[in-house]
């Protein structure tokens, strides 16, 4: 019984220490690889949309 316990503890210690051997798990950054994102131009609200939002804001503020 005692031998099994010692063997189990030894196995856990070996597994724990061997799991931390990789120092650099992150791949190296590639130079010259540039990502450019295209952002759509903003759209402005029409007068009717602005009136609708103002009405909803007033309803929220007054409740």
C-alpha positions as CSV (number, residue, x, y, z in Angstrom):
1,X,0.0,0.0,0.0
2,X,2.8,2.4,1.0
3,X,4.7,1.5,-2.2
4,X,1.7,2.3,-4.4
5,X,1.3,5.7,-2.7
6,X,4.9,6.6,-3.1
7,X,4.8,5.5,-6.8
8,X,1.6,7.6,-7.3
9,X,3.2,10.7,-5.7
10,X,6.3,10.2,-7.8
11,X,4.2,9.9,-11.0
12,X,2.3,13.1,-10.2
13,X,5.5,15.0,-9.5
14,X,7.1,13.8,-12.8
15,X,4.0,14.7,-14.8
16,X,3.7,18.1,-13.2
17,X,7.4,19.0,-13.8
18,X,7.5,17.6,-17.3
19,X,4.4,19.6,-18.3
20,X,6.3,22.9,-17.9
21,X,9.3,22.3,-20.2
22,X,8.1,24.4,-23.1
23,X,9.4,27.9,-22.5
24,X,8.1,29.5,-25.7
25,X,4.7,28.2,-26.6
26,X,3.7,31.4,-28.6
27,X,4.8,31.3,-32.2
28,X,7.2,34.0,-33.3
29,X,5.8,37.2,-34.7
30,X,6.1,37.3,-38.5
31,X,7.7,40.5,-39.7
32,X,6.2,42.2,-42.8
33,X,2.8,40.7,-42.2
34,X,0.5,43.7,-42.0
35,X,-3.3,43.5,-41.8
36,X,-5.2,46.6,-42.9
37,X,-8.9,46.7,-41.9
38,X,-11.4,48.6,-44.1
39,X,-13.8,50.6,-41.9
40,X,-16.9,51.7,-43.6
41,X,-17.6,55.5,-43.6
42,X,-20.0,56.6,-41.0
43,X,-23.6,57.3,-42.0
44,X,-25.5,60.3,-40.6
45,X,-29.0,60.0,-39.2
46,X,-31.9,61.5,-41.2
47,X,-34.2,64.0,-39.5
48,X,-36.9,61.3,-39.1
49,X,-34.5,58.8,-37.5
50,X,-33.1,61.6,-35.2
51,X,-36.7,62.5,-34.1
52,X,-37.5,58.8,-33.4
53,X,-34.4,58.4,-31.3
54,X,-35.1,61.7,-29.4
55,X,-38.7,60.5,-28.7
56,X,-37.4,57.2,-27.4
57,X,-34.8,59.0,-25.2
58,X,-37.4,61.3,-23.8
59,X,-39.7,58.3,-23.1
60,X,-36.8,56.6,-21.3
61,X,-35.9,59.7,-19.3
62,X,-39.5,60.4,-18.2
63,X,-40.2,56.8,-17.1
